[in-house]
Amino acid sequence: MFKILLLALVIVMLDGAHGTKPPKWEKVHTVKGTLYIPYAEISEPFYAWYDENSGRSRIDYYGGMVKTYQLTRSGDFGESLKVAPVTTDDTLNHVTCLQVNGTEDNKIEVQSVLPNAKDFSLVGTEEIVGLRCDKFYLEEVVGQKKNTYTLWVRYKKSPKYPAARMPIPVRYEMRGFNTLLGSHYDHYYLDYDYYSHEDIPDEIFEVDFDEPCTGFPGPGSGHYATFNPMKEFVHPRATEHVEDEFRRFAGKHGKKFDTDVEHEYRTNVFRHNLRYIHSMNRAKLGYTLGVNHLADRTADELKALRGFKPSKVEGGNGGKAFPYDYEKVVESIPEQYDWRLYGAVTPVKDQSVCGSCWSFGTIGAIEGAFFLKNGGNLVRLSQQALIDCSWGYGNNGCDGGEDFRVYQWMMKHGGVPTEEEYGGYLGQDGYCHIDNVTLVAPITGFVNVTTNNVNAFKVALFKHGPLSVAIDASRKTFSFYSHGIYYDKECKNDVDGLDHAVLAVGYGVINGEQYWLVKNSWSNYWGNDGYILMSARDNNCGVMTSPTYVTM
């Protein structure tokens, strides 16, 4: 009897304190906070205004770098607007207003950063971020997926209604478990730093912009996720765009999956890479990321493509010192140069799942030097021969290597085979058979370009053709680079931090920013048709740390 009375008393106290019903947010509110997605390495600040009465909402990301508007009463079916910096190869961070119109089947709706909690249940109280909160919970099962949503709420007296207590959001979290995979497939949470239900001035929802917004025909499923990204993260959430994007991705790149488990696994990897790409594009990087053929690869799988293995050799690597007074010579060379225009660069290739980048960067430099020596006749040389045959000089085939080891091997053997005679690239280690083929492009040595010097790099590139360079390509921004001048302040530029070999084929300037034109070996689906513009400032990602060219 005593236990029953005690239980009844607890229920009355709980109901009297805050009520067992889930919180219902005011129809007009302003919220600040941060979206955290651990699997995608994202922490994205937001500032949101929501006015259900007038049918308007606005959400800013990264301190207003990108502003999104959902205006339900504009046009026939509403409008979504996005004001964001747009970067192309010719324009850097041009602030642009973009527009998506609603349709009868896809009307624009106001977007809150707070979940609709009507189906949540109170499960107790808990301390979160140092605050004692009521904890609400919801579980949804859809097929083989179980999604759980948790909401932590505190209370304070309402300035509008003194007798009432106003719910204040503290944290909202989603966890997704997939029984097919037997693991969590999703996890994110929103921490709320500020909540108010004061009236919102009209100017908050007015787009103060000199240029007209650029419209898209119809709602555009390809644009929805970037025009209203919060829709994916706030209950009731929408994830159709992930399946649609993955379907297009798999079709475009000919992806085939042997089992449902593999398909589900790749979809979830793609989901987080897609979120990363979209989030980084809201962060005013100065360049743009895009979904490429690597978007379903894990971090470990991407690491396997970076096969440069730096090593320290006593007495140096055997290369000659850079012979130019580059501070004087640089005054007489063009401001921009691109060796592709002169026919010195072969088409972009795909190293596939082999960590053979070192062979592509090295062969590219040798092809360029042979082009200059050979009267402008470009010959495709064999990467596969280097992979198969230079093990004795410290290279490790598909497990990595270095350019100077190739040069030493070539000086011993008198050249390298052509691709036509040796055979095509295999994407794996093979049997060496150089005894049965002709070796061409003999070299007399190689030169170490003065390290970390813009003028020396330009002079070497202009005078001697494409350069073999090593970079830090470990950043996900590099993996999904699309276009614009790439600069990532987290990139390493010391020798020990370099993990990928590429080919510098030119240089130039856009809007006062100097760049190096760099050829990668991840197919022409990557980057700008296989190329990247890498910023010349601060020796970004180590481009100028250890460049080399060969002499013939």
N, C-alpha and C positions, 0 to 999 in steps of 0.2 A: 504494500500500500504506500509505504514511504517513497519507494522508487518511482511509482507512478506519479505521485504528487511532485516529486523533484523534477521529473521529466516535463511535466506540465508547466512548472514554474520556469524552467529553462526555455521552453517554447514561447511562453508569454514574454519573457525578457527579451528573447531574440527578436520576436515580432514587434515588440514595443520599441526596440532600439532602432532597427533599420527596416524591418519587414522581411519576410521570406521571398517576396517577389523580386525578380531581377530588375536591374535599373532601367529606367526609361529616360533617354536623353532629351534635353530640351530641343525644340524644333529649330532654334537658332543657337549655334554655339561656335566657339573658336577653340582650337586645340593645337598645341605644339608637342613634338616628340621626336622619337627616332625609331626607324624600322631596322631591325637586326635580322639578318639571314645568315646564320653561321655556316651552313653548307656552301653558300655562294660567296662567303667572305665580304658581306655587305653590312655597313652600318650607315644608314641614310637618313639625315635629319629632314623633317617635314614641318610645315606650318599650314594649317587648314582652317578654312572658314566655311560654314554650312548654314544655309538659310532655306529650310523646307518651305516656309511661307511664300517666299518669292521665287522658289524653284531655281536657286542658284547655289553653286559651290565652287570653291577654288582651293587647290592644293599646290603649294610651292615646295620644291625639293632643293636640297643643298643650298640653303640660304637664299633662295629665289633665283638660282641659276636657271632653273626650268620652272615655269608657271603653267599650271593646267586649270582650265575653266570648264565647268559643266553648266550650261545655260539651257534649261529645259523649255523656256518660253521664247527662244529666239528661233526664227524660221518656223516651218511647219511641224518639225519633230525634234527641235532642239539642236544645239551646236556644242561640239567639243572644240576648245581652242588650246593650243600649246604655244607658249612663247619661249624660245630656246635659242642658244647660240648654235649656228650651223656652220660646219667647217668642210670645205672641199679642197681639192688640190690648188685652187686658185684664190680661195677666200678663207680667211682665218676668223672664226668666232663672229660671224655676222648674225646679230640677233634678228630672228625671224618669227613671224606669227603664222602658225599653221592651223588649218581648220578641217574638221571632219563633221559632216552634216548627218543628223539622224534620219531614219526612214520610218515608214509605218511599221515595219517589222523589227526595227531596232531603234527605239526611241532613246534619246539621251536622258539620263536620270541624274538627279543630284547625288553626290558621292560623299559619304561620311568616312572619317578615319576611325570611327567607333563602331563596334559590332552591334547588330540588331540582337539584343540579348533576350528577347521575349521567350525563347525556348530553353534558356539556360536555367539551371537549378542551383540553389544555394547548397554548398556542401560543407561549409564551416568557415572558420576565420584563420588567417595566416599572415605572418609578417613577410612583406616583400619590399625590397629597397628601403628597409628601415621603417616601414609604415605598417600599422596593423590594419588589415583589410578583410572585408568579406570576400569569400572565394566562390565564384559561380562556374559551373561546368556544363559542357554539352558534348555528347558523343554521337557521331554519325557513322553508319556503316553503309558503304556503297560497293557492292561486289566484293572484291578481295581487299578493299581498302577500309581501314578504320581511322577516321579523323577525330581528334579530340580538341576541344577549344576550352580554354580557361581564361576567366576574366577576374581581375582583382580590383576591388572598388573600395574607396574610403568615403567618408561623408563629412559635410560641414553645413553650418546653417546657411540657408538660402537668403541672399540679400533681397530677393524679390518677394519671398514668402517666408517670413520669420518663423512661422510655426512648423515649417517643413525642413527636412534635411536634404541637402542636394548631393546626389552621388557624384563623386569625382573619380574618373578612370585613372588607374595607376599602371596596370600592365594587361595586355591581351596576348595570348600565346596560342599557336596552333602546332600540333604534332600529328604527323601522319604515319601510320604503320601499314605495311603491305604484307599480307599473309603469303602472297605468291613469292615474294623475295625473302620473307622471314626477317625483315629489318625495317627500321624507320626509313621512309623515303622523303620526308619533308619535316622541316622545323623552322619556325620563325616567330618573332614576337615584336610587339610594339610597346615601348615605354613612353608614357605620357608625362610631360613635364609641366604642362599648363592647360587649364580648362576654364572656360568662362562662357556664360550664356547671356552676356550683354548684347545689345543690338549691334549689328554690323553696318558700318557706313556703306552707302551705295558705291562709293568710289573703289572699294575693295574689289568689286566684281566688274569694274569697267576696265577694258583693255586700253591702256594709254600707250598708243603705238602709232608712229608716223606712217608706216607703210600698211597697205591693206593686207589682211590675212590671206594666205594662199589656200584655196579650197581643194579638197579631194572629192572625186565622184563617189557618192554614197558613203556609208559608215566606214568601209574599209577594214576588214578583219585584220589586215596586216598592220594597221595603225592603232587599233583599239588599245593594245597593251601599253603603248608608249604615250597615248593621249590621256589614259586614265589608269596608270599602273596600280593604284591603290585598290582597284576593284578585285584584283587577284588575292589580296591579303586580308580583307575585312569581311566578316560573315554578314550576310550570305555571300560567299565569294564565287567568282567565275574563273574557270581554268580552261575553258574551251580553246582559247588561243594557243595554249601549249600543245594540245593534241593536233590542232590545225597546222601550227608551225612545224611540228615534228613530222607530220605526214608529208608536208611539202619538202622538208629537208631530206627525208629518207628517199623520196621520189627523185629529187634533183641529183642526189649523189649516189643513187643506186644502192642504197643500204638494204641488206637482206639479213633477217634475223631467224636463226634456226628454231628457236623456241619462244614461247610466250614469256618465259622468265627473262631471256636476253632482251626481248623487245621492251619489256617493262623497265628493266634496268637501264637501258640506253635512253628511254624516255625521261627517266628521272635525272640522269646525268645532264641531259639536254635541258631540262627544266631549270636547273640551277645555273648552267652556263648562260641560258637565255636571260635569266634574271640579272646575272652579272653584267652582261652586255648592255641591257637596257638601263640599268642603274648607272653604270659608268658613263653612258652617253648623256645622262642628266647632270654629270658632275663637271662640265666645262673643262674637259681634258685638253682641248685644242686640236683634237683629232677624233675620229669616229671609229667605233667598233662595229663589227657585223657578224652575223651568223655565217660561218663558213663550214667546210667539210669536216672540221675538227670539233664541232660543237657537241658531239656525243662522246667525246673522249674525257677520261679522268685525268687528274693532275699527273699521276704516274705514267699514264700512256703518253701524255704530252711531253713529259720529261724524256721519254725514250727517243724522241725525235731530235733531242739536243745532244749531239755526239761529239762536241769538242772537248778534249781531255787535256787541260793545261798541265804542263810539267816544268820543273826547274832542271835545267841542264848545266852542269858545271862547265865554266868557260864559255857559256852562251850557246846559241843554237847553230852557229856556223855561218850566219848571215853577215853581209857587209853593212857598214854604216851608211846612212843616207848621205849622198855625195853633194847635195845642192846647198847653195846659199839661198834657202827658200824665201827668206824675207825680201830679197831683191827680185828673185825670179817671179814671185807671185804677182808682182805689179804688172807683168807683161802677159798674163794668161787671162782667158775670158772669165767673166763673172759667173757664167753658167756653162755646164758641159755635160753631155750625155753620150756615152760611147755606143749606146744602142742605135743612135741615128747614123753612125758611121759603119755599122755592120760588124762590130767587134764582139757582140754578145749573142750567144746561142739562146734558143727558147727556154723558158722556165720549165723545170722538171719537178717530179714528185719523188722524194726519197723514200716514200711509203713508210713502213713500220721499222725501217732500218736506221740506226743512228749514224748515218754516213754523211752528215752535213759537211764534215771536213773535206771529203773527196770532191763535193760540188763546188765549195768555195775555192779550193786549190785548183781544180781543173779549169774553172772559169778564169782565174788569173793567168794560167798557162795558155789557154785558148786566145785570150786577148793579146798576150805578148807574141804568140806565134802569128796572129793576124797581122801585127805590125811588122814582124820580121819577114813575113811571107807575101808582102805586097798587097795586103788587104784581102787575102783569101781566108775566109773563116772555115776552120775545120773542127768538127765535133770530135772531141777526145773522150777517152773511156774512163768514167768514174769507177766502173766495175773492176777494171784492172788494178786500180789502187786498192780497192777493198780486198781483192783476192791476193795481191802479191806483195804488199809493203809491210807485212807483219814483222819481218825481221828488223825493221827500223823503228819499232815501237808503236805502230798503229795497230788497232784492234778490230778492223773490219766494221761490222755493224754495231760494235760496242765503243766506237769513238776513235779519234786520232787527231793529228796536228799537221798543218801545212808544211812546216820545215822538214818533217820526217819524210814526206813525199818528195821534197826537193832533193834530199840526200839520196833517196832511192833512185830517183831519175838520173842523178849525176853518176851513179854507179852503173846503171843499165843503159844509159844513152838515150833516154826519151820515154815516151808513153804511147800505147797503141791508139789508133782511131777507134771510135765507137763502132763504126761500120765493120772494121776487120776483127776486132776483139769480140764483138757481140753486145747486145743491148744490156741495159741496166736490169738487174734481177731483184733488187730490194732485199737481198740476203747474201751471206757469205758464199763464195763459190770456189771452184778449183782454179788455180792460177795456170794460165796457158800462154804466157808471153813468148815462150820459145818458138811458137809456131806463127808469130805475127811480126809485122814490121813496126819498129818503134820510130816515132817522129817527134818533132818539137824538142830536140835536145837543149838542155839549159847549161849555162856556164856557172851559174850560181844564183843567189837570191839576196835581196836587200831588205833590211829591217828599217822601215820608215820611222823617222823621229817620232817618238811616242807623244801622244796627247798634244799635238800641235796642228791647228787648223790649216795654217799656210803650208806646212810640210805635206800634209795629207792631200791638199788640192794640187800642189805641184807634182807629187808622185802620181796622182790619178791622171792628170792631164798629160804628163810626159811619158808615162809607161803603161797606160791602159788600166783596165779593171784591177782592183786590189783584193787580195785575200784578207779578210778581217774576221776577228772573233768578237762576239758580243755576249752580253747577258740577256738571254731570251726567256728567262724563267718567269717573267711577269705574265699574268693572264691577259693583261692589256696587249701584250705582243702577240699572244696566241690568236686573239680575235681582232687584231688590227684590220681596218678596212681602208681608210684614206685620211689624208691630212698629215701634218708634220708631227711625228711621234716623239713625245718627250715624257718619260716617267721618272720622277725624282727618286723613286725607290730602287731604280736600276743600279746595279753595281758596275764599277768601271775599273776595278783592279784585276790583275791577271787571274787570281784565284776565283774571281766571281764570273769569269767568262765560261759559257757552256754551249755555245752554238757558233758554227762557222757559216759565213755568208760572203757575198761578193759585192763590193762597192763599185758601181759602174758610172757614177756621175755626181754632180753637185749643183746647187742652185740656191736661189733666194725667193721666198714668197713673203710679201708684206714685211720685209726687213728681217725675216727669220731665215738663217742659213740652214741648209739641210744636205744630207748625203743621200743619194739615190742608191738603194741597196736591193739586190736580187736575192730572194730566198729560194729554198728548194722544197717548198711544201705545196706545190702545184699552183696553177694560175687561179684556183678557187680561193686561195689565201690572199689577203691584202688587196692591193690595187693591181690586179692581174699578175699576182706573184711578186710584186715589188712593195717596198715601204720607203717613205721619206723619213729619215731619222735626223732629228735635230742635231746641229753641230755644236750646240752650247754645252758646256760642262762635261765634255767627253761623254755624252749621254749613252748609257749602256755599254761603254767601253769600245765604241767603234774605232777610236784612234789609239787604243792601247797597244795593239801588236799587229799593225798592218804590214804586209809583205808584197813584193813583186819579184819576178824572176828576170834574169838577164840571159840573153841568147847570143 
